[in-house]
């Protein structure tokens, strides 16, 4: 989805990849999710992780299988950056979204195709 988030920085160390992203709090998705108390829809957080993985793989992909996804805290578009970190081993992804202070917001284990 266009303009949902901006990548501020990214780095890699072997199979470990880290992105710092900032969610666009004025994006139209928040007009309905939820007015006055916006939170990132679950599908949008998955899209953000997948798109970061695509950048690492250098190709388009999709989730073939999501083994486990755990939403620990709501991702709130409050103007602060968040971390999207994951390990990629072939098409296996294991990762997490967290606040910049280290609070875990989401964890995922999935297979990409």
N, C-alpha and C positions, 0 to 999 in steps of 0.2 A: 504494500500500500504506500503510495507516494507521500513523502513528507511525514511519516509517522514517527521516525526517529532519525537522529544524526549520529554518525560515528565520530567520536572525538579523537580516539586513538586506538591502536591495536598493536599487539605484539605476539610473538610465538616463541616457544622454546620446545623444540622437538614436536611431539604430538599435542602439546598443550597450547591453546590459543586463548587470548584474552582481548576483549573489546571493552572500551568504555564508551557508552552511548548515552544520549540525552533524548528523552521522549518529548515530542512536541505537544505540550499541554493544550494548545489551541486547535489540535487536530479535530476534524468533524466527528470522529468516532466517539468522542467524549460528550457530544451533544445528547447522546442517548445512553451512555454507559458511565456514569450516571450523572444527570444534571445536578450540579451543586456538590457532588461527591464523586468526582471522576476516579475510576480505577481502570487499569489496562485489562481489556478482555483477554481471557486465557488463550484464545486462538491467536491473538496479536502477539503475545509473548512467545508462543511457539514459532510464529512466522519470523520474528526477530532473531531467534536462535538459529533457525534454518538458514536465513539469509546470511548470517555471519559465517556459518559453516560453508555455504556456497562460495563465499569469497575465498576461503581457505582451499577449497577443492578446485576452484576455477571452472565450475560448471553448475548448471541448474540441477536441483535435486528436490526430493520430497521425502517425507517420512514414510518409509515402507512399513515400519512397525515401531510403536512406542511401547516399550516394556514397562516403563514406570515414569510417571510425572507427578510430582508432589508440589502443590501450591502451599507454601508455608505462610506467607504474608502477601497481602494485596500489593501490587505494584502501582504506586500512585504517581501520576505525572506532576510532580511538585517543583520542577525546575532543576532538580539535582540529578547529576549523572548516576548511572548504575553500571555495574560490571556484568558482562556476559562472558563466562569462562567455560571452556569445554576441552575435552580430550577427543581427538579423532584418531581412531585406529581402523584403517580401511574405511568402511562405511559405518562403523560403530561410533556413536556419539554418547559421551557421558559428561554432563555439565551442570552448571548452576548459574542462576541470576542472583546477584546480591547488591546490597547498597554499597556505596563507596566506603562505608564504615565497617563493612564485613558482615552485616546482617543478611542471612540467607533468605531469599524471597521465593525461589523456585528451584527444584532439582529435577533432572531428567536423565533417562537412559533410553536410547532409541537407535534404530537402524535407518540409515538413509539409503535411498536408491536413486 
